[in-house]
């Protein structure tokens, strides 16, 4: 059946300005890191993507190696863009990234001009697009000069293959340096994509100040701490969970203390009439310097439940103080090593 978007799609959630740019992003964006590879039915992906747009999610976030296998998420997204969203392309923000390993050999990883330009060309072919709205360098490269990486980002904008550029998992210091280089080249940095959650608060240690000073937006990923900040772990570690299977979460890091904190945060959420996941998303968005937060969704119901967080984003000072008692580092920052590398 031909997809027709909901007429009220722009009345569901707020939109926030991305730094000091002219671009607005939805408070909740859809990440295609999980659930859009070849291990998931295409019709489920289609249902989630359609419902997301109906709920005001105009931003779909990808990377070259999202799958499985690598590239599959872009191929599947490309099919959906062609079959469902072609009439709405001008209403969509499509982003992709390169920086982690994508193909064998010395030219399929990290941050060389060779890799970034070749990767974006391949991403555009998989997506079936002439351009993406945002192209990111996915992680710092300790060996390639930052000037080379940033000049590659500048080049893709000048070639009309991306409208904006950003970085992901860069430290505050490297973000500031990259922003200066890009501004000098004439292509301002639009956005930074860091990991951030109640159990991973590193961006409060300087990055948000840098982004505010440089006029750069922020889109947080893993706001739910790979599922830890949901009802999945309220009664221990389920055998089919990411932690039990060693996928993105270390079973040994989920201690009794962490589980007790999860339960305490869930009680705070319940007192607000929210689920723990909804509270976790609202908490990440409490700071005006955070433009948007990415969610993943394996079903329409999960998507709807998460977007419902935007119905109540305000947090009182007392609520923030109570949350701070339990919102501590919990060993879920898988990207710390990447950003502490020195370009």
C-alpha positions as CSV (number, residue, x, y, z in Angstrom):
1,X,0.0,0.0,0.0
2,X,1.3,3.4,-0.9
3,X,2.5,5.3,2.2
4,X,1.0,8.6,2.9
5,X,2.5,10.5,5.9
6,X,0.3,11.6,8.8
7,X,-1.0,15.1,8.3
8,X,-0.2,16.0,12.0
9,X,3.3,14.7,12.0
10,X,4.8,18.1,12.9
11,X,2.6,18.5,16.0
12,X,3.9,15.4,17.9
13,X,7.3,16.5,19.3
14,X,9.4,19.7,19.6
15,X,12.2,20.7,17.2
16,X,15.4,22.2,18.4
17,X,18.0,24.4,16.6
18,X,21.2,22.7,15.9
19,X,23.8,24.9,17.5
20,X,23.8,28.3,15.8
21,X,22.9,26.9,12.4
22,X,19.6,27.3,10.5
23,X,18.8,23.6,10.9
24,X,16.2,22.2,13.3
25,X,16.2,18.6,14.4
26,X,13.5,16.6,16.2
27,X,14.1,16.1,19.9
28,X,14.1,12.4,19.2
29,X,15.8,11.0,16.1
30,X,15.9,7.5,14.7
31,X,19.2,5.6,14.7
32,X,19.6,2.7,12.3
33,X,22.6,1.2,14.2
34,X,20.6,-1.9,15.1
35,X,17.4,-3.3,13.7
36,X,18.0,-2.2,10.1
37,X,20.4,-4.9,8.9
38,X,19.7,-8.1,7.0
39,X,19.0,-10.0,10.3
40,X,15.7,-8.1,10.6
41,X,12.6,-8.4,8.4
42,X,12.3,-5.6,5.9
43,X,8.6,-5.1,6.6
44,X,9.4,-4.5,10.3
45,X,11.9,-1.9,9.3
46,X,9.4,-0.3,6.9
47,X,6.7,-0.2,9.7
48,X,9.1,1.4,12.1
49,X,10.4,4.0,9.6
50,X,6.9,4.9,8.5
51,X,5.7,5.3,12.1
52,X,8.8,7.3,13.0
53,X,8.0,9.9,10.3
54,X,4.4,10.0,11.3
55,X,5.7,10.8,14.9
56,X,7.7,13.8,13.6
57,X,11.1,12.0,13.3
58,X,12.5,13.7,10.3
59,X,16.1,12.5,11.0
60,X,17.4,9.0,10.2
61,X,20.9,8.4,11.2
62,X,23.2,5.8,9.6
63,X,26.9,4.8,9.2
64,X,28.7,3.0,6.4
65,X,29.2,-0.2,8.5
66,X,25.8,-0.5,10.1
67,X,24.3,-3.9,9.4
68,X,24.8,-6.8,9.6
69,X,26.5,-7.2,7.2
70,X,28.4,-3.9,6.8
71,X,26.4,-1.6,4.4
72,X,23.1,-3.5,4.8
73,X,21.4,-0.7,6.8
74,X,22.2,1.8,4.1
75,X,20.9,-0.6,1.4
76,X,17.7,-1.2,3.3
77,X,17.3,2.5,4.1
78,X,17.8,3.2,0.4
79,X,15.1,0.9,-0.5
80,X,12.7,2.5,2.0
81,X,13.7,6.0,0.8
82,X,12.9,4.9,-2.8
83,X,9.7,3.0,-2.2
84,X,8.1,4.9,0.7
85,X,9.8,8.3,1.3
86,X,10.7,9.6,-2.2
87,X,7.9,12.2,-2.0
88,X,9.2,13.4,1.3
89,X,13.0,13.6,0.7
90,X,13.0,17.4,1.1
91,X,11.5,16.8,4.6
92,X,14.1,14.4,5.8
93,X,17.6,14.7,7.3
94,X,19.6,11.7,6.3
95,X,23.0,11.3,7.9
96,X,25.8,8.8,7.6
97,X,29.4,8.4,8.8
98,X,32.8,6.9,8.1
99,X,35.7,6.3,10.5
100,X,35.4,2.7,11.7
101,X,36.5,-0.3,9.7
102,X,34.5,-0.9,6.6
103,X,36.6,-2.9,4.1
104,X,39.9,-4.7,4.2
105,X,43.2,-3.0,3.7
106,X,44.7,0.3,4.7
107,X,42.1,2.5,2.9
108,X,39.0,1.2,4.7
109,X,39.3,2.6,8.2
110,X,40.1,5.7,10.3
111,X,40.3,9.2,8.8
112,X,42.3,9.6,5.6
113,X,40.9,11.7,2.8
114,X,41.1,8.5,0.6
115,X,38.8,6.6,3.0
116,X,36.3,9.3,3.7
117,X,35.7,10.3,0.1
118,X,35.5,6.7,-1.2
119,X,33.2,5.7,1.7
120,X,30.7,8.6,1.1
121,X,30.5,7.7,-2.6
122,X,29.7,4.1,-1.7
123,X,27.2,5.2,0.9
124,X,25.4,7.4,-1.6
125,X,25.2,4.5,-4.0
126,X,23.7,2.2,-1.4
127,X,21.2,4.9,-0.3
128,X,20.3,5.9,-3.8
129,X,20.8,9.5,-3.0
130,X,22.7,12.4,-4.6
131,X,23.6,13.8,-1.3
132,X,23.3,13.2,2.5
133,X,22.3,16.0,4.8
134,X,25.0,15.3,7.4
135,X,28.3,13.4,6.9
136,X,30.3,12.6,10.0
137,X,33.8,11.5,10.8
138,X,32.9,8.6,13.1
139,X,35.9,8.6,15.4
140,X,39.2,10.4,15.9
141,X,42.2,9.0,14.0
142,X,45.4,9.1,16.0
143,X,47.7,8.9,13.0
144,X,46.1,11.1,10.3
145,X,46.6,14.9,10.7
146,X,43.3,16.5,11.7
147,X,43.7,19.0,8.9
148,X,43.5,16.2,6.3
149,X,40.4,14.7,7.9
150,X,38.6,18.1,8.2
151,X,39.6,19.1,4.6
152,X,37.9,15.9,3.4
153,X,34.7,16.9,5.2
154,X,35.0,20.4,3.6
155,X,35.5,18.7,0.2
156,X,32.3,16.7,0.4
157,X,30.2,19.8,1.1
158,X,31.9,21.7,-1.8
159,X,31.2,18.8,-4.1
160,X,27.5,18.8,-3.1
161,X,27.6,15.3,-1.6
162,X,26.7,16.6,1.9
163,X,25.0,19.7,3.2
164,X,26.6,19.7,6.6
165,X,29.4,17.9,8.4
166,X,30.1,16.8,11.9
167,X,32.2,14.5,14.1
168,X,31.5,11.7,16.6
169,X,33.3,10.6,19.8
170,X,35.8,13.5,19.6
171,X,37.2,14.8,22.9
172,X,36.5,18.4,23.9
173,X,40.1,19.4,22.9
174,X,40.0,17.7,19.5
175,X,36.5,19.0,18.9
176,X,37.6,22.6,19.5
177,X,40.6,22.1,17.2
178,X,38.5,20.5,14.4
179,X,35.9,23.3,14.7
180,X,38.6,25.9,14.2
181,X,40.0,24.1,11.1
182,X,36.6,23.7,9.5
183,X,35.6,27.3,10.2
184,X,38.9,28.4,8.5
185,X,38.1,26.2,5.5
186,X,34.6,27.8,5.2
187,X,32.5,24.8,6.2
188,X,31.5,25.2,9.9
189,X,31.0,22.1,12.0
190,X,27.3,21.5,12.4
191,X,27.1,18.8,15.0
192,X,28.8,16.4,17.4
193,X,27.5,12.9,18.1
194,X,28.7,11.7,21.5
195,X,27.6,8.8,23.7
196,X,25.7,10.2,26.7
197,X,23.4,8.8,29.3
198,X,22.7,8.8,33.0
199,X,25.3,6.1,33.3
200,X,27.8,7.8,30.9
201,X,28.2,11.5,31.6
202,X,31.6,12.3,30.1
203,X,30.3,15.2,27.9
204,X,29.6,17.2,31.0
205,X,33.3,17.4,31.5
206,X,33.9,20.1,29.0
207,X,32.5,19.0,25.6
208,X,29.1,20.7,26.1
209,X,31.0,24.0,26.9
210,X,33.0,23.7,23.7
211,X,30.0,23.0,21.6
212,X,28.2,26.0,23.1
213,X,31.1,28.3,22.5
214,X,31.6,27.1,19.0
215,X,27.9,27.1,18.1
216,X,27.9,23.4,17.4
217,X,24.8,21.1,18.0
218,X,24.9,17.9,19.9
219,X,23.0,14.7,19.2
220,X,23.4,12.0,21.9
221,X,23.5,8.3,21.2
222,X,23.0,5.4,23.7
223,X,20.8,7.5,26.0
224,X,19.3,4.2,27.2
225,X,22.8,2.8,27.9
226,X,22.4,-0.1,25.5
227,X,19.1,-1.1,27.2
228,X,20.3,-0.8,30.8
229,X,18.1,2.2,31.4
230,X,14.9,0.4,30.5
231,X,12.7,-2.1,32.2
232,X,14.8,-5.0,30.8
233,X,17.1,-5.1,33.9
234,X,14.7,-4.4,36.7
235,X,14.7,-8.0,37.8
236,X,18.3,-8.9,37.0
237,X,20.0,-9.8,33.7
238,X,17.7,-11.6,31.3
239,X,19.3,-14.5,29.4
240,X,18.4,-12.9,26.0
241,X,19.7,-9.5,26.8
242,X,22.7,-7.7,25.3
243,X,24.6,-8.1,28.6
244,X,24.0,-11.8,28.8
245,X,25.1,-12.3,25.2
246,X,28.1,-9.9,25.5
247,X,26.7,-7.5,22.9
248,X,27.6,-3.9,23.7
249,X,27.3,-4.5,27.4
250,X,29.8,-6.4,29.7
251,X,28.0,-8.8,31.9
252,X,30.6,-8.4,34.6
253,X,30.0,-4.6,34.7
254,X,26.4,-5.0,35.7
255,X,26.8,-5.3,39.4
256,X,24.2,-5.4,42.2
257,X,24.9,-1.8,42.9
258,X,24.2,-0.8,39.3
259,X,21.0,-2.9,39.3
260,X,19.9,-1.1,42.5
261,X,20.5,2.2,40.8
262,X,18.4,1.1,37.9
263,X,15.5,0.3,40.2
264,X,15.8,3.6,42.1
265,X,15.7,5.5,38.8
266,X,12.7,3.5,37.7
267,X,10.9,4.6,40.9
268,X,11.6,8.2,40.0
269,X,10.3,7.6,36.6
270,X,7.1,6.0,37.9
271,X,6.6,8.9,40.2
272,X,6.6,11.1,37.1
273,X,4.2,8.8,35.2
274,X,6.9,7.7,32.9
275,X,8.8,4.6,32.1
276,X,12.5,4.4,32.9
277,X,13.4,4.7,29.2
278,X,11.2,7.8,28.9
279,X,12.9,9.4,31.9
280,X,16.4,8.5,30.5
281,X,15.5,10.3,27.3
282,X,14.0,13.3,29.0
283,X,17.1,13.6,31.2
284,X,19.5,13.6,28.3
285,X,17.4,16.4,26.7
286,X,17.2,18.5,29.8
287,X,20.2,20.5,28.7
288,X,19.4,23.0,26.0
289,X,22.8,22.4,24.4
290,X,21.7,18.9,23.5
291,X,19.8,19.2,20.2
292,X,18.5,15.7,19.8
293,X,18.8,12.2,21.1
294,X,19.0,9.0,19.0
295,X,16.9,6.0,19.7
296,X,16.8,2.6,18.2
297,X,13.6,0.7,17.8
298,X,12.9,-3.0,17.0
299,X,9.2,-2.5,16.9
300,X,6.5,0.2,16.4
301,X,5.5,-0.1,20.0
302,X,9.0,0.5,21.3
303,X,9.3,3.5,19.0
304,X,6.0,4.9,20.2
305,X,6.9,4.4,23.9
306,X,10.2,6.2,23.5
307,X,8.8,9.2,21.5
308,X,6.2,9.6,24.2
309,X,9.1,10.9,26.4
310,X,8.7,14.2,24.6
311,X,5.3,14.7,26.2
312,X,7.1,15.5,29.4
313,X,10.6,16.7,29.1
314,X,10.7,19.2,31.9
315,X,12.6,18.2,35.1
316,X,12.5,20.2,38.3
317,X,15.7,21.0,40.2
318,X,14.6,18.6,42.9
319,X,14.1,15.8,40.4
320,X,17.5,16.4,38.8
321,X,19.1,16.4,42.3
322,X,17.4,13.1,43.1
323,X,18.4,11.5,39.8
324,X,22.0,12.6,40.4
325,X,22.2,10.3,43.4
326,X,21.9,7.3,41.1
327,X,23.2,8.6,37.8
328,X,26.8,7.5,37.9
329,X,29.4,6.2,35.5
330,X,28.6,2.5,35.0
331,X,31.3,1.2,32.6
332,X,29.1,1.5,29.5
333,X,31.2,4.0,27.6
334,X,32.5,1.8,24.8
335,X,33.9,4.8,23.0
336,X,36.2,6.3,25.6
337,X,39.3,4.7,24.1
338,X,38.6,6.1,20.7
339,X,38.3,9.7,21.8
340,X,41.4,9.5,24.0
341,X,43.5,8.8,21.0
342,X,45.6,11.8,19.9
343,X,45.3,12.9,16.3
